[in-house]
Amino acid sequence: QVQLQESGPGLVKPSQTLSLTCSVSGVSITTTYYYWSWIRQPPGKGLEWMGAIGYSGSTNYSPSLKTRTSISRDTAKNQFTLQVSSVTPEDTAVYYCARGYGSSWSHPDYWGQGTQVTVSS
């Protein structure tokens, strides 16, 4: 049974770096052809794909977030991490981690439950 669980601070101050971790169980994040994404949903808006890390460790990012976003992984812990630098209140959102198959942009088949992050002083 595949499960994903987001963790991290719920409140981040403007200009700081947001850091979230997704813990995965039931499948190794190095299993061939799986891609591990971060997706967010700001209040009142739609889902926004932020980026992904693949089974080989390769990464892809949304062009609009590329300069501020980094995704990495810890294969020993079966976790992958999102960092967003220089956050503003516009980065306030529910953040989800998810699994896709075949490419960074594939529609996810498993999602975490989401974690609220608020950017405020």
DSSP file with accessible surface (Angstrom, degrees, kcal/mol):
  #  RESIDUE AA STRUCTURE BP1 BP2  ACC     N-H-->O    O-->H-N    N-H-->O    O-->H-N    TCO  KAPPA ALPHA  PHI   PSI    X-CA   Y-CA   Z-CA
    1    1 A Q              0   0  185      0, 0.0     2,-0.4     0, 0.0    26,-0.1   0.000 360.0 360.0 360.0 119.1    0.0    0.0    0.0
    2    2 A V        +     0   0   19     24,-0.2     2,-0.4    22,-0.1    24,-0.2  -0.606 360.0 175.4 -81.7 131.5    1.5    3.2   -1.2
    3    3 A Q  E     -A   25   0A 104     22,-2.4    22,-2.5    -2,-0.4     2,-0.4  -0.999  14.2-166.3-137.2 142.3    1.4    6.2    1.2
    4    4 A L  E     -A   24   0A  10    107,-0.4   109,-0.5    -2,-0.4     2,-0.4  -0.985   6.5-172.9-125.6 138.8    2.8    9.7    1.0
    5    5 A Q  E     -A   23   0A  97     18,-1.8    18,-2.7    -2,-0.4     2,-0.2  -0.964  11.2-149.6-139.2 118.7    2.9   12.0    4.0
    6    6 A E  E     +A   22   0A   6     -2,-0.4     2,-0.3    16,-0.2    16,-0.2  -0.580  19.7 177.0 -83.1 148.2    4.0   15.7    3.9
    7    7 A S  E     +A   21   0A  55     14,-2.2    14,-2.8    -2,-0.2   108,-0.1  -0.990  20.8  96.4-149.1 151.6    5.7   17.3    6.9
    8    8 A G  S    S-     0   0   43     -2,-0.3    12,-0.1    12,-0.2     2,-0.1  -0.847  70.9 -39.4 152.6 174.5    7.1   20.7    7.7
    9    9 A P        -     0   0   71      0, 0.0    10,-0.1     0, 0.0     3,-0.1  -0.359  37.1-151.0 -66.3 142.6    6.4   24.0    9.4
   10   10 A G  S    S+     0   0   40      1,-0.1   108,-2.8   107,-0.1     2,-0.4   0.601  81.9  49.8 -87.2 -12.7    2.9   25.5    8.8
   11   11 A L  E     +d  118   0B 112    106,-0.2     2,-0.4   108,-0.1   108,-0.2  -0.993  61.6 175.1-133.4 128.0    4.1   29.1    9.1
   12   12 A V  E     -d  119   0B   7    106,-2.7   108,-2.0    -2,-0.4     6,-0.1  -0.989  27.1-124.9-130.5 140.6    7.0   30.7    7.3
   13   13 A K    >   -     0   0  111     -2,-0.4     3,-2.0   106,-0.2    74,-0.2  -0.550  40.6 -88.1 -84.9 149.3    8.0   34.3    7.4
   14   14 A P  T 3  S+     0   0   44      0, 0.0    74,-0.2     0, 0.0    -1,-0.1  -0.235 112.9  21.7 -54.5 144.1    8.4   36.4    4.2
   15   15 A S  T 3  S+     0   0   95     72,-3.1    71,-0.6     1,-0.3    73,-0.1   0.189 102.5 110.0  78.5  -9.3   11.9   36.2    2.6
   16   16 A Q  S <  S-     0   0   97     -3,-2.0    71,-2.4    71,-0.2     2,-0.5  -0.236  75.6 -97.7 -84.7 179.2   12.6   32.9    4.4
   17   17 A T        -     0   0   74     68,-0.2     2,-0.4    69,-0.2    68,-0.2  -0.879  26.5-143.4-103.8 127.3   13.0   29.4    2.8
   18   18 A L  E     - B   0  84A   1     66,-3.0    66,-2.4    -2,-0.5     2,-0.4  -0.741  20.4-173.5 -84.9 132.7   10.0   27.0    2.9
   19   19 A S  E     + B   0  83A  43     -2,-0.4     2,-0.3    64,-0.2    64,-0.2  -0.984   7.2 172.2-135.2 123.1   11.1   23.4    3.4
   20   20 A L  E     - B   0  82A   1     62,-2.4    62,-2.9    -2,-0.4     2,-0.4  -0.961  15.2-152.5-128.2 147.6    8.8   20.4    3.3
   21   21 A T  E     -AB   7  81A  31    -14,-2.8   -14,-2.2    -2,-0.3     2,-0.5  -0.945   2.5-154.2-120.7 140.8    9.5   16.7    3.3
   22   22 A a  E     -AB   6  80A   0     58,-3.1    58,-1.9    -2,-0.4     2,-0.5  -0.971   9.7-157.1-113.5 119.2    7.4   13.9    1.8
   23   23 A S  E     -AB   5  79A  40    -18,-2.7   -18,-1.8    -2,-0.5     2,-0.4  -0.849  11.5-159.0 -97.3 127.8    7.9   10.5    3.5
   24   24 A V  E     +A    4   0A  11     54,-2.3     2,-0.3    -2,-0.5   -20,-0.2  -0.885  12.2 178.3-112.5 136.0    7.0    7.6    1.2
   25   25 A S  E     +A    3   0A  52    -22,-2.5   -22,-2.4    -2,-0.4     3,-0.0  -0.952  60.5  36.4-131.3 154.0    6.0    4.1    2.3
   26   26 A G  S    S+     0   0   59     -2,-0.3     2,-0.3   -24,-0.2   -24,-0.2   0.269 114.8  42.7  92.6 -12.4    5.0    1.0    0.3
   27   27 A V  S    S-     0   0   27    -24,-0.2     2,-0.3   -26,-0.1   -24,-0.1  -0.956  83.9-111.4-159.8 145.4    7.3    1.7   -2.7
   28   28 A S    >   -     0   0   46     -2,-0.3     3,-1.8     1,-0.1    -3,-0.1  -0.608  20.0-135.5 -79.5 140.2   10.9    2.8   -3.1
   29   29 A I  T 3  S+     0   0    1     -2,-0.3    -1,-0.1     1,-0.3     7,-0.1   0.613 105.9  60.5 -71.5  -7.3   11.4    6.3   -4.6
   30   30 A T  T 3  S+     0   0   62     45,-0.1    -1,-0.3    26,-0.1     2,-0.1   0.389  73.7 127.7 -96.5   2.9   14.1    4.8   -6.8
   31   31 A T  S X  S-     0   0   55     -3,-1.8     3,-1.8     1,-0.1    24,-0.1  -0.408  74.6 -89.9 -62.4 132.1   11.7    2.3   -8.4
   32   32 A T  T 3  S+     0   0   75      1,-0.2    -1,-0.1    -2,-0.1     3,-0.1  -0.120 102.1   5.5 -54.2 133.9   12.0    2.6  -12.1
   33   33 A Y  T 3  S+     0   0  117      1,-0.3    69,-3.3    -3,-0.1     2,-0.4   0.337  91.7 126.3  77.8   2.7    9.7    5.1  -14.0
   34   34 A Y  E <   -E  101   0C  47     -3,-1.8    21,-1.1    67,-0.2     2,-0.4  -0.734  40.6-162.8 -90.4 142.2    8.2    6.6  -10.9
   35   35 A Y  E     -EF 100  54C  32     65,-2.6    65,-3.3    -2,-0.4     2,-0.6  -0.968   7.8-146.7-124.5 142.1    8.3   10.4  -10.6
   36   36 A W  E     -EF  99  53C   1     17,-2.9    17,-2.5    -2,-0.4     2,-0.2  -0.931  22.9-171.4-120.4 114.8    7.7   12.3   -7.3
   37   37 A S  E     -EF  98  52C   2     61,-2.7    61,-2.0    -2,-0.6     2,-0.4  -0.659  23.7-142.8-110.6 159.1    6.1   15.7   -7.5
   38   38 A W  E     +EF  97  51C   0     13,-2.5    12,-2.9    -2,-0.2    13,-1.2  -0.987  26.2 175.7-115.4 132.9    5.2   18.7   -5.5
   39   39 A I  E     -EF  96  49C   9     57,-2.8    57,-4.1    -2,-0.4     2,-0.3  -0.980   7.3-165.8-136.2 141.1    1.9   20.4   -6.2
   40   40 A R  E     -EF  95  48C  15      8,-2.6     8,-3.1    -2,-0.4    55,-0.2  -0.916  13.0-156.8-131.6 159.9    0.3   23.3   -4.4
   41   41 A Q  E     -E   94   0C  70     53,-2.2    53,-2.1    -2,-0.3     6,-0.2  -0.882  14.1-152.3-136.4 103.9   -3.1   24.9   -4.3
   42   42 A P    >   -     0   0   16      0, 0.0     3,-2.2     0, 0.0    51,-0.2  -0.321  46.2 -75.2 -67.2 158.2   -3.3   28.6   -3.2
   43   43 A P  T 3  S+     0   0   98      0, 0.0     3,-0.1     0, 0.0    49,-0.0  -0.317 117.7   3.1 -59.1 129.6   -6.6   29.6   -1.5
   44   44 A G  T 3  S+     0   0   93      1,-0.3     2,-0.2    -3,-0.1    -3,-0.0   0.537 116.2  96.0  74.5   8.0   -9.3   30.0   -4.1
   45   45 A K  S <  S-     0   0  137     -3,-2.2    -1,-0.3     1,-0.1     3,-0.1  -0.708  73.5 -97.0-123.5 175.8   -7.1   28.9   -7.0
   46   46 A G        -     0   0   50     -2,-0.2     2,-0.2     1,-0.2    -1,-0.1  -0.190  52.2 -70.7 -85.3 179.5   -6.4   25.7   -8.9
   47   47 A L        -     0   0   97     -6,-0.2     2,-0.5    -8,-0.1    -6,-0.2  -0.465  43.8-159.6 -72.1 141.8   -3.6   23.2   -8.5
   48   48 A E  E     -F   40   0C  52     -8,-3.1    -8,-2.6    -2,-0.2     2,-0.4  -0.979  11.7-139.9-126.7 118.8   -0.1   24.2   -9.6
   49   49 A W  E     -F   39   0C  55     -2,-0.5   -10,-0.2   -10,-0.2     3,-0.1  -0.621  21.0-179.3 -75.3 130.3    2.5   21.7  -10.4
   50   50 A M  E     -     0   0C   0    -12,-2.9    12,-2.6    -2,-0.4     2,-0.3   0.801  49.1 -61.3-102.0 -38.6    5.8   22.9   -9.0
   51   51 A G  E     -FG  38  61C   0    -13,-1.2   -13,-2.5    10,-0.3    -1,-0.4  -0.949  42.9-133.7 167.7 174.8    8.4   20.3   -9.9
   52   52 A A  E     -FG  37  60C   0      8,-2.6     8,-2.1    -2,-0.3     2,-0.4  -0.991   5.6-142.9-152.8 157.3    9.4   16.6   -9.6
   53   53 A I  E     -FG  36  59C   7    -17,-2.5   -17,-2.9    -2,-0.3     6,-0.2  -0.989  27.1-141.6-122.9 133.9   12.3   14.3   -9.0
   54   54 A G  E >   -F   35   0C   0      4,-3.2     3,-1.8    -2,-0.4   -19,-0.2  -0.324  30.2 -94.7 -92.1 175.8   12.5   11.1  -10.9
   55   55 A Y  T 3  S+     0   0   61    -21,-1.1   -20,-0.1     1,-0.3   -23,-0.1   0.778 126.3  49.5 -59.6 -26.8   13.6    7.6   -9.9
   56   56 A S  T 3  S-     0   0   74      2,-0.1    -1,-0.3   -25,-0.1     3,-0.1   0.532 123.1-103.2 -89.4  -7.8   17.1    8.3  -11.2
   57   57 A G  S <  S+     0   0   29     -3,-1.8    -2,-0.1     1,-0.3     2,-0.1   0.352  74.1 142.0  98.0  -1.7   17.3   11.6   -9.3
   58   58 A S        -     0   0   51     -5,-0.1    -4,-3.2     1,-0.0    -1,-0.3  -0.385  36.0-150.2 -70.5 151.2   16.7   13.9  -12.2
   59   59 A T  E     -G   53   0C  54     -6,-0.2     2,-0.3    -3,-0.1    -6,-0.2  -0.900  16.8-172.9-126.1 152.9   14.6   16.9  -11.6
   60   60 A N  E     -G   52   0C  58     -8,-2.1    -8,-2.6    -2,-0.3     2,-0.3  -0.989  12.0-164.9-139.3 146.2   12.2   19.2  -13.5
   61   61 A Y  E     -G   51   0C  47     -2,-0.3   -10,-0.3   -10,-0.2     5,-0.1  -0.932  30.4 -99.2-132.6 153.3   10.7   22.4  -12.4
   62   62 A S    >>  -     0   0   15    -12,-2.6     3,-1.6    -2,-0.3     4,-1.4  -0.502  35.5-129.4 -63.5 134.1    7.9   24.7  -13.4
   63   63 A P  T 34 S+     0   0  117      0, 0.0     4,-0.4     0, 0.0     3,-0.2   0.851 107.2  56.6 -56.9 -32.8    9.4   27.6  -15.3
   64   64 A S  T 34 S+     0   0   83      1,-0.2   -14,-0.1     2,-0.1    -2,-0.0   0.685 119.5  29.6 -74.0 -16.4    7.6   30.1  -13.1
   65   65 A L  T X> S+     0   0    5     -3,-1.6     3,-1.8   -15,-0.2     4,-1.2   0.436  88.2 104.6-118.4  -2.3    9.2   28.7  -10.0
   66   66 A K  T 3< S+     0   0  139     -4,-1.4     3,-0.3     1,-0.3    -2,-0.1   0.815  77.8  53.5 -57.0 -37.5   12.5   27.3  -11.3
   67   67 A T  T 34 S+     0   0  135     -4,-0.4    -1,-0.3     1,-0.2    -2,-0.1   0.710 119.9  32.8 -73.9 -17.3   14.7   30.1   -9.9
   68   68 A R  T <4 S+     0   0   59     -3,-1.8    17,-2.6    16,-0.1     2,-0.4   0.458 104.5  83.7-114.5  -3.2   13.3   29.7   -6.3
   69   69 A T  E  <  +C   84   0A  11     -4,-1.2     2,-0.4    -3,-0.3    15,-0.2  -0.844  43.4 175.3-115.6 141.5   12.6   25.9   -6.1
   70   70 A S  E     -C   83   0A  52     13,-2.4    13,-2.5    -2,-0.4     2,-0.4  -0.996   8.2-167.1-141.3 133.6   14.8   22.9   -5.3
   71   71 A I  E     +C   82   0A   6     -2,-0.4     2,-0.3    11,-0.2    11,-0.2  -0.987  17.4 163.1-121.0 131.1   13.7   19.3   -5.0
   72   72 A S  E     -C   81   0A  55      9,-1.9     9,-2.8    -2,-0.4     2,-0.3  -0.798  19.6-140.9-135.9 176.7   16.1   16.7   -3.5
   73   73 A R  E     -C   80   0A  79      7,-0.3     2,-0.5    -2,-0.3     7,-0.3  -0.969  13.3-150.6-143.6 157.9   15.8   13.2   -2.1
   74   74 A D  E  >> -C   79   0A  60      5,-2.9     5,-2.0    -2,-0.3     4,-0.9  -0.916  14.5-173.6-124.6  99.3   17.2   11.0    0.7
   75   75 A T  T  45S+     0   0   75     -2,-0.5     3,-0.2     1,-0.2   -46,-0.2   0.826  82.2  60.3 -68.4 -28.6   17.0    7.4   -0.7
   76   76 A A  T  45S+     0   0   95      1,-0.2    -1,-0.2    -3,-0.1    -2,-0.0   0.865 115.8  33.9 -65.8 -34.2   18.0    5.9    2.7
   77   77 A K  T  45S-     0   0  137     -3,-0.4    -1,-0.2     2,-0.1   -53,-0.2   0.482 106.9-126.2 -95.9  -5.1   15.0    7.5    4.3
   78   78 A N  T  <5 +     0   0   30     -4,-0.9   -54,-2.3     1,-0.2     2,-0.3   0.938  67.7 127.8  56.8  49.0   12.8    7.1    1.2
   79   79 A Q  E   < -BC  23  74A  47     -5,-2.0    -5,-2.9   -56,-0.2     2,-0.3  -0.933  45.5-158.3-130.6 154.3   11.9   10.8    1.4
   80   80 A F  E     -BC  22  73A   1    -58,-1.9   -58,-3.1    -2,-0.3     2,-0.4  -0.979  14.9-148.3-134.3 152.2   12.0   13.7   -1.0
   81   81 A T  E     -BC  21  72A  25     -9,-2.8    -9,-1.9    -2,-0.3     2,-0.4  -0.910   6.4-152.8-127.6 144.3   12.2   17.4   -0.1
   82   82 A L  E     -BC  20  71A   0    -62,-2.9   -62,-2.4    -2,-0.4     2,-0.4  -0.941  11.6-175.2-112.6 134.8   10.9   20.7   -1.4
   83   83 A Q  E     -BC  19  70A  87    -13,-2.5   -13,-2.4    -2,-0.4     2,-0.5  -1.000   3.7-176.1-128.4 132.5   12.6   24.0   -0.8
   84   84 A V  E     -BC  18  69A   0    -66,-2.4   -66,-3.0    -2,-0.4     3,-0.3  -0.990  16.1-153.6-125.8 119.8   11.2   27.3   -1.9
   85   85 A S        +     0   0   40    -17,-2.6   -68,-0.2    -2,-0.5   -69,-0.1  -0.451  66.8  18.6 -92.9 162.7   13.4   30.4   -1.2
   86   86 A S  S    S-     0   0   72    -71,-0.6    -1,-0.2    -2,-0.1   -69,-0.2   0.889  83.6-164.3  50.2  51.2   12.5   34.0   -0.8
   87   87 A V        -     0   0    2    -71,-2.4   -72,-3.1    -3,-0.3   -71,-0.2  -0.276  11.3-169.7 -70.3 152.9    8.8   33.2    0.0
   88   88 A T    >   -     0   0   58    -74,-0.2     3,-2.6   -73,-0.1     4,-0.2  -0.821  45.7 -89.9-127.6 171.7    6.1   35.8   -0.1
   89   89 A P  G >  S+     0   0   82      0, 0.0     3,-1.9     0, 0.0    30,-0.3   0.786 122.2  70.9 -56.9 -23.5    2.5   35.7    1.0
   90   90 A E  G 3  S+     0   0  160      1,-0.3    -3,-0.0   -48,-0.1     0, 0.0   0.635  86.8  65.4 -68.1 -13.3    1.6   34.5   -2.5
   91   91 A D  G <  S+     0   0    2     -3,-2.6    -1,-0.3     2,-0.0     2,-0.3   0.452  72.2 119.4 -86.2  -0.5    3.3   31.2   -1.6
   92   92 A T    <   +     0   0   25     -3,-1.9     2,-0.3    -4,-0.2    26,-0.2  -0.503  43.0 116.5 -64.4 126.3    0.6   30.5    0.9
   93   93 A A  E    S- H   0 117C   0     24,-2.0    24,-2.8    -2,-0.3     2,-0.6  -0.979  71.7 -84.4-173.1 168.6   -1.0   27.3   -0.2
   94   94 A V  E     -EH  41 116C  35    -53,-2.1   -53,-2.2    -2,-0.3     2,-0.5  -0.879  48.3-149.6 -88.5 126.4   -1.8   23.7    0.6
   95   95 A Y  E     -EH  40 115C   0     20,-3.0    20,-2.1    -2,-0.6     2,-0.4  -0.875  14.7-171.9-105.6 131.0    1.2   21.7   -0.5
   96   96 A Y  E     -E   39   0C  50    -57,-4.1   -57,-2.8    -2,-0.5     2,-0.4  -0.930  14.7-151.9-119.3 143.9    0.9   18.2   -1.8
   97   97 A a  E     +E   38   0C   0     -2,-0.4    15,-2.8   -59,-0.2     2,-0.3  -0.861  27.7 173.1-105.4 152.4    3.4   15.5   -2.7
   98   98 A A  E     -EI  37 111C   0    -61,-2.0   -61,-2.7    -2,-0.4     2,-0.4  -0.980  27.9-122.9-155.1 161.9    2.4   13.0   -5.2
   99   99 A R  E     +EI  36 110C  14     11,-2.6    10,-2.5    -2,-0.3    11,-1.1  -0.930  25.9 176.9-115.7 135.5    3.5   10.1   -7.4
  100  100 A G  E     -E   35   0C   0    -65,-3.3   -65,-2.6    -2,-0.4     2,-0.4  -0.810  20.5-130.1-126.9 171.0    3.3    9.8  -11.1
  101  101 A Y  E    S+E   34   0C 130      6,-0.3   -67,-0.2    -2,-0.3     6,-0.1  -0.982  76.1   4.5-127.6 129.2    4.5    7.2  -13.7
  102  102 A G  S    S+     0   0   42    -69,-3.3     2,-0.3    -2,-0.4   -68,-0.1  -0.035 119.8  18.0 100.2 -33.8    6.5    7.7  -16.8
  103  103 A S  S >  S-     0   0   40    -70,-0.2     3,-1.2   -68,-0.1   -68,-0.2  -0.984  78.6-101.8-160.7 168.1    7.4   11.4  -16.7
  104  104 A S  T 3  S+     0   0    2     -2,-0.3   -53,-0.1     1,-0.2   -44,-0.1   0.743 120.7  47.2 -65.1 -23.3    7.6   14.4  -14.4
  105  105 A W  T 3  S+     0   0  157      2,-0.1    -1,-0.2   -53,-0.0    -3,-0.0   0.295  81.1 125.9-105.8   8.0    4.3   15.7  -15.7
  106  106 A S  S <  S-     0   0   27     -3,-1.2    -4,-0.1     1,-0.1     3,-0.1  -0.326  74.2 -95.1 -68.2 150.7    2.2   12.5  -15.6
  107  107 A H        -     0   0  164     -6,-0.1    -6,-0.3     1,-0.1    -1,-0.1  -0.488  49.2-113.6 -66.9 126.5   -1.1   12.7  -13.7
  108  108 A P        -     0   0   16      0, 0.0    -8,-0.3     0, 0.0     3,-0.1  -0.279  25.5-169.1 -65.3 146.7   -0.4   11.4  -10.2
  109  109 A D  S    S+     0   0   80    -10,-2.5     2,-0.4     1,-0.3    -9,-0.1   0.611  76.5  39.0-106.4 -18.3   -2.0    8.2   -9.0
  110  110 A Y  E     -I   99   0C  98    -11,-1.1   -11,-2.6  -107,-0.0     2,-0.3  -0.998  67.9-176.4-133.1 140.2   -1.1    8.7   -5.3
  111  111 A W  E     -I   98   0C  91     -2,-0.4  -107,-0.4   -13,-0.2   -13,-0.2  -0.944  24.7-123.0-130.0 150.5   -1.2   11.8   -3.2
  112  112 A G        -     0   0    7    -15,-2.8  -107,-0.2    -2,-0.3     3,-0.1  -0.329  39.4-105.5 -75.0 173.7   -0.4   12.9    0.3
  113  113 A Q        -     0   0  111   -109,-0.5  -108,-0.1     1,-0.1    -1,-0.1   0.639  61.4-115.7 -80.7 -11.4   -3.2   14.5    2.3
  114  114 A G        -     0   0   12    -17,-0.1     2,-0.4     1,-0.1   -18,-0.2   0.144  19.2-127.2  93.6 149.7   -1.6   17.9    1.9
  115  115 A T  E     -H   95   0C  29    -20,-2.1   -20,-3.0  -108,-0.1     2,-0.4  -1.000  18.1-125.6-136.5 133.4   -0.2   20.4    4.4
  116  116 A Q  E     -H   94   0C  93     -2,-0.4     2,-0.5   -22,-0.2   -22,-0.2  -0.643  24.5-172.7 -78.8 129.8   -1.1   24.0    4.8
  117  117 A V  E     -H   93   0C   0    -24,-2.8   -24,-2.0    -2,-0.4     2,-0.5  -0.994   2.1-167.7-122.9 125.2    1.7   26.5    4.6
  118  118 A T  E     -d   11   0B  52   -108,-2.8  -106,-2.7    -2,-0.5     2,-0.7  -0.950  10.2-152.5-113.2 130.9    1.1   30.1    5.5
  119  119 A V  E     +d   12   0B   4     -2,-0.5     2,-0.3   -30,-0.3  -106,-0.2  -0.916  42.1 130.0-103.4 112.7    3.6   32.9    4.7
  120  120 A S              0   0   59   -108,-2.0    -2,-0.1    -2,-0.7   -32,-0.0  -0.979 360.0 360.0-160.9 148.2    3.2   35.7    7.1
  121  121 A S              0   0  127     -2,-0.3  -108,-0.1  -108,-0.2    -1,-0.1   0.513 360.0 360.0 -87.4 360.0    5.2   37.8    9.5
